[in-house]
Amino acid sequence: MTRLFFTFLAVASPAAAWAADAVSLTSTVLVERQKLDAQGRPTVALEEPQVVVPGDKLVFHLNYRNAGATPAQDFTVTNPIPASVSFTAGDGAIVSVDGGTSWGRLAALKVKGADGQPRAALPTDVTHVRWTLASPIPAGGGGQLSFRGIVK
């Protein structure tokens, strides 16, 4: 049985930090299961995981809500990838393959290979995922970010 721990870090620019303090974050993890519908056709269902095993596909949702009276601007959310999960996708996100020191699109990042030489980073190298919201989060507004992974 694999246990998943989900942590995140939200940051804002210093000028916008007071508004960002009013932004709350909640997270959920769902496992993607193949099911049969009433007609016996295969379909995909997202369920709360009771037990996950290597190869299970996971969907991580991060919900944000601005409970403040003013818009939250320059809002960034950083999420470490659990050690038991390999990153597979994150729409609109940039990633880190070095513990959060540097960031970029996966296709542009490099890591040191087994032979000591740089090689293209792979999804299994991702250590963190990050989103910077381009638009302010209006007072009372919110949304959802997500990324996918697979249990190692």
C-alpha positions as CSV (number, residue, x, y, z in Angstrom):
1,M,0.0,0.0,0.0
2,T,1.3,3.5,-0.9
3,R,0.4,6.5,1.3
4,L,0.3,9.9,-0.4
5,F,1.1,13.2,1.2
6,F,0.1,16.3,-0.5
7,T,1.7,19.7,0.4
8,F,1.8,23.0,-1.4
9,L,3.2,26.5,-1.0
10,A,1.4,29.6,-2.1
11,V,3.4,32.8,-2.6
12,A,2.7,36.3,-4.0
13,S,4.9,39.3,-4.8
14,P,5.7,41.4,-1.7
15,A,3.3,44.2,-2.9
16,A,0.4,41.8,-3.3
17,A,1.2,39.6,-0.3
18,W,-1.4,41.2,1.9
19,A,-4.2,40.3,-0.6
20,A,-2.7,36.8,-1.2
21,D,-2.9,36.1,2.6
22,A,-6.7,35.8,2.1
23,V,-6.4,33.1,-0.5
24,S,-7.1,29.6,0.8
25,L,-6.0,26.4,-0.7
26,T,-7.5,22.9,-0.4
27,S,-6.4,19.8,-2.2
28,T,-7.7,16.4,-3.2
29,V,-6.2,13.4,-4.8
30,L,-8.3,11.0,-6.9
31,V,-7.4,7.7,-8.5
32,E,-8.5,7.0,-12.1
33,R,-10.2,3.7,-12.4
34,Q,-11.5,1.8,-15.4
35,K,-15.2,0.8,-14.9
36,L,-18.0,-0.5,-17.0
37,D,-21.1,1.6,-17.5
38,A,-24.7,0.3,-17.4
39,Q,-24.3,-0.9,-21.0
40,G,-21.1,-2.7,-20.3
41,R,-18.9,-0.1,-22.1
42,P,-15.6,0.8,-20.5
43,T,-15.5,4.3,-18.9
44,V,-13.1,6.2,-16.6
45,A,-14.1,7.1,-13.1
46,L,-12.3,9.3,-10.6
47,E,-12.5,8.0,-7.0
48,E,-11.1,8.7,-3.6
49,P,-8.1,6.4,-3.2
50,Q,-8.4,3.8,-0.5
51,V,-5.3,1.9,-1.5
52,V,-3.1,2.7,-4.5
53,V,-0.6,0.4,-6.2
54,P,2.2,1.0,-8.6
55,G,0.8,2.0,-12.0
56,D,-2.3,3.6,-10.6
57,K,-3.1,7.0,-12.3
58,L,-3.7,9.9,-10.0
59,V,-5.3,13.3,-10.4
60,F,-4.3,16.0,-7.9
61,H,-6.7,19.0,-7.6
62,L,-5.7,22.2,-5.9
63,N,-8.7,24.5,-5.3
64,Y,-8.1,28.2,-4.5
65,R,-10.5,30.8,-3.2
66,N,-9.9,34.5,-2.4
67,A,-11.8,35.2,0.8
68,G,-10.5,38.8,0.9
69,A,-12.1,42.0,0.0
70,T,-9.5,42.9,-2.7
71,P,-8.1,41.0,-5.7
72,A,-5.0,38.8,-5.1
73,Q,-2.4,39.5,-7.8
74,D,0.8,37.8,-8.9
75,F,-0.3,34.6,-7.1
76,T,1.9,31.6,-7.4
77,V,1.3,28.0,-6.2
78,T,4.1,25.5,-5.8
79,N,3.5,21.9,-5.2
80,P,6.1,19.2,-4.4
81,I,5.5,15.9,-6.2
82,P,5.1,13.1,-3.6
83,A,8.1,10.8,-3.6
84,S,5.9,7.8,-4.4
85,V,4.5,9.5,-7.6
86,S,5.9,10.2,-11.1
87,F,4.6,13.4,-12.6
88,T,2.8,12.9,-16.0
89,A,1.1,16.2,-16.8
90,G,0.1,19.6,-15.5
91,D,-1.7,22.0,-17.8
92,G,-0.3,25.5,-17.7
93,A,2.4,24.6,-15.1
94,I,6.1,24.9,-15.1
95,V,8.2,22.3,-13.3
96,S,11.4,21.8,-11.4
97,V,13.7,18.8,-11.6
98,D,16.2,20.0,-9.0
99,G,14.1,20.4,-5.8
100,G,12.6,23.8,-6.7
101,T,15.8,25.7,-7.4
102,S,15.1,26.3,-11.1
103,W,12.0,26.2,-13.2
104,G,10.9,25.8,-16.8
105,R,8.9,23.7,-19.3
106,L,9.9,20.0,-19.0
107,A,11.1,19.9,-22.6
108,A,13.7,22.6,-21.9
109,L,15.2,21.2,-18.7
110,K,18.2,19.0,-18.3
111,V,19.5,16.7,-15.5
112,K,22.7,14.8,-15.0
113,G,22.5,11.3,-16.4
114,A,24.0,8.2,-14.9
115,D,27.1,8.8,-17.0
116,G,27.5,12.3,-15.5
117,Q,26.6,13.9,-18.8
118,P,23.5,16.2,-19.2
119,R,20.4,14.6,-20.6
120,A,16.9,15.8,-21.3
121,A,14.7,15.8,-18.2
122,L,12.0,13.2,-18.1
123,P,8.6,13.3,-16.3
124,T,10.1,10.9,-13.6
125,D,12.7,13.7,-12.8
126,V,10.1,16.3,-11.8
127,T,10.3,17.2,-8.2
128,H,7.9,20.2,-8.1
129,V,5.1,21.8,-10.2
130,R,4.3,25.5,-10.2
131,W,1.6,27.8,-11.5
132,T,1.6,31.6,-11.6
133,L,-1.8,32.9,-12.2
134,A,-1.8,35.5,-15.0
135,S,-5.0,37.2,-13.9
136,P,-5.8,38.5,-10.4
137,I,-8.1,36.3,-8.3
138,P,-11.1,38.6,-7.7
139,A,-12.5,39.0,-4.2
140,G,-14.7,36.0,-3.6
141,G,-13.3,34.3,-6.7
142,G,-11.5,31.1,-7.1
143,G,-10.6,28.2,-9.3
144,Q,-8.8,24.9,-9.6
145,L,-5.4,23.7,-10.7
146,S,-4.5,20.1,-11.4
147,F,-1.7,17.8,-12.3
148,R,-1.5,14.1,-13.0
149,G,0.9,11.4,-11.8
150,I,1.3,7.7,-11.7
151,V,2.2,5.7,-8.6
152,K,5.8,4.4,-8.7
